[in-house]
Amino acid sequence: MKIQQVDKNRYLVAIKKYRDRVSKDWFDPQQLQQNDEIIGQSVGRNTTYFFEKDGKSYVLRRYYRGGLLSKWVEDSYFFLGIRRTRAYREQVMLKKMRKLNLPVPKPVALMVAKKGLVYRASIIIRLIPNSKDLFHILRERALTENEWLAVGALIKQFHDQGVYHSDLNIHNIMMNTDGDLWLIDFDKGRFVEPNGSQLESNLSRLKRSLEKESKKWPQFHWRTPDWDLLMQGYAMNERR
C-alpha cells in the first residue's frame, strides 16, 4: 500500500483501486455533511458515519481509546511510524483476510494525522448493504436455530485461519437480509496460532456480551440454550 503525504502532518493510505479517488475530504464528517453525502450514523460511545460517493456506500470510523486510559486520552496514540499505527495494521489485516475469503468488509483507505509525538487516525471501509449487527437484530426478534448454528460456524471459520478478534461481541457480527454473516472492527486484531488457547477468549467475550445485553434490555431475544446452538455450529464446522 502506497503512503501518500497529504500535507505536512497528514498521511493517506488507500488500496490500489481507490488511490486516485480518495481525498482528505472523505475523512471529514462536516465536509461530507455539507456535500449531503452522509446517509446515516451509529452513535454509541463514539460516532461512526455512513456516507455515499458515486453511488457506493462507505463507513468512516475514528480510532478511540477504551478502558480507563480513555478518560484522559480520548483518541491519540504514540507515533512510531505509519506502518505501526492501528489504522494501518487493521487495513493490512483486512486485505489479508479478504485474500483468505473470510467475510469481512472491503478496506478502502485510512488517514493518519501526526502532531508531535502522537497521532490520530480514521479508517474507511465499504458498507455491508442491507445488514444489521446482532445486537439490533436480537432487540427485534429471536434468531432461528439455523442462524445460531451459522454464527458458531462463522467464528470457527476465522479461528481456523488463526484470526484473533480483540473485541468479539454482538455489535461486531453483522447479518444481512439474506442471512449472510460478517465480522467487523478488527482494531487490535491479529493472526495467532490457529485453534490456540488465545482464540478461546473470543468465545468467552462473546458470551459475556450476550449475557450483559440480555440483563440490560427487557426486550432482548436471547436465552442460554441459544449459546449451546452457537457452540454446536462451532463444533460442526470443526469436524468438516
N, C-alpha and C positions, 0 to 999 in steps of 0.2 A: 504494500500500500504506500502510495506516494504522499509524503508530508509536504503540505503547501503552507507557506507563511503568508497569512492574510495581511497582517500589519506587524508592527514592532513586537507585540506581545501575544498575538493570537495565531494559532495553527489549526489548519483544517486537514482532515484525512478522510477522503472519500474512496469507496471502492471504485474500480475502473469504470464501471457503467455510468457512474454519477459524477465523475471527476470534473467534467466540463459544464455541469449543470448546477451543482450545489454552490451556494454563496453564503456569506455570513448572515444574510437576511433570513435564511431558513432557520437559524438558531435564535431569532429574536421574536418572542411572542407578541410584542407590541407591533412590530412591523407586519407580522402575519395577520394580526387583528385589523390593522389599517388596510391591508390588502383584501380583507374579507375572505381569508383563506382558512381561518380556524373553524373546524366543524364540530368540535366538542372538547371536553377536558375531563380528566379524572382527578377529583380533589380528595386527597387523603391527608397524610402528614405533609405531603408536598403536592404540587400540581403538575400533571402530565398533560401535554397538549396534543390534540389530534388536528391535523391540517391537510389541505389538498394543494397539489401543484400539478398542473397539466393533466387533470383528470385522475391522478393517483393519490392514494391516501397514505399518510405518514404519521409517526409518533415521535414527538420531541420530549426527551426526558433529561432532566438535570440531575447531576450526581449530588446526593446529600449524605451526610454522615448519619449513622444511627447510634443507639446506645447513649451512655452518659456523656460522652465527649461532645455529642451534638448540642448540648446545652450551651457550650462555649464556642464551639467551632462548627458552624452550620454546613458549609459547602466548600471548604477549602482543604487542600491536601499538600503535603510537601512535594515539591517538583524535583524528580530525579531523572528527568528525560521523558520525551513524548512516549516512547515505547513502554515505559513503566507506569504510565497513567492508567487509571481504572477504565477509562473510556477506550483507550487503545487495546487493552487486554481483552475487554469484552467484545470488541469488534473482531479481533483476531479469532476469538473463541467461537463466535457466531459463524464466521466463514468456515472454520474447520468443521463445525457440527453440520453445516449445510452440505459440505462435501461428503459427510458420513450419512447423508439422507435422513438426518434427525429433524423432527418437526419443530423448527424454531423460526422466528421472524427473519426476514431478509435484512441484513445490515445495509445501511446507506452511507452514513458519514458521521464524523464526530468533530467537535471543536474543543480545543484546549486554550484557555486564557491564562497566561502566566503573569504574575505580579510579584516581583521579588523572589522569595524562596518558595512561594506557594502557587497553586493553580486551581482553577475551577474548570469544570468540563460538562459537556452535554453530548448526547448521542441521538441520532435519528435512525429509526428502523421503519420498515414498511408495516402498515396497519393490517392486522389479520381481519379480513372482511366478515361481517355478519357473525361476530363472535362476542362472547361474554366470559368473564372469569367465573370459576366455580362458586366463588362467594356469592355473586349476584344471582347465579342460577339457583343455588340452594336457598336463597331468600324467597324465590318464586315457586320452586317445585322440588320434589324429590327426584334423584337420579334413578334410572331403571337399574336392574341387576346387571344388564349388559354394559351399561355406561360405567358402573363402578369397576367391573372387570376390565374395561378398556383403560380406565385411569391407572389401575395397577400395572397393566401391560405397558402403558406409556412410560412409566417411571423405570420399569425394568429395561426398556429399550435404551434409555440413556445410561443406566448403570452398566449395561453390557459393553458400552463404549468407554466406560471409566469417567463419565461426566458427573462431577460433583456440583450440585446446585447449592449455593451457600444459604439460600433463603427459600426453600421449597415450602410453599404454603398455598392455600386455595385461591389467593389473589394472583398467583403466578402460573396457574393452569387455565388455559383457555379452551373453550369448546364453541364450535360454530353451529349453525342451524342444521347441518348435516350430521352432526355428532363427531366431527373430526376434532382431534385434540392437539394442543401445542404447549410447550413450556416457554416462558418468557422471563426476562430480567435475570441475566447471568452476571451481574455485577459481583465481583469477588469469586466467581465460579472458577473451576479449574479441572484439569484432567488428572485422575489418580489411577491407582491400580484397579482394574475392573473387578466389581463384586467384592472389594475390600471392605474392611470394617468402617472406614470413613463414610461409605455410602449408606450404611445402616442409619446414620444420624439423619439423613434426608427423610427417611420414613418416619422417624420419631418426631421430627419437626413438623411434618405434615399432619400427623395425628394430633399433636398439640394445637395446631391451627384450627382443626375441625372442632376439637373439644372447647377451645376458647370461644369460637364464634357461636357454637350451639348454646353455651351458657349466657352469652351476651344478648342474643336475639331470640325473643319468644317464637317468632316465625322463622325457623331455620330447619330445613328438611334433611337432617342427618341424625342417624341413630348408630349405636355401637355396632350392630350387625353389618352395617354398610362397610365398616372398616375390614371386616372379615372377607367381604366380597372383593374389596380392593386388593387385599393380600393374596386372595385366591387368583386374581388376574395376574398379579406379580409372579406368583409361583408357576402359573400355567405358561407364561412366556419364558420362564426359566427352563422348562422342560423341552421347549421346541429346539 
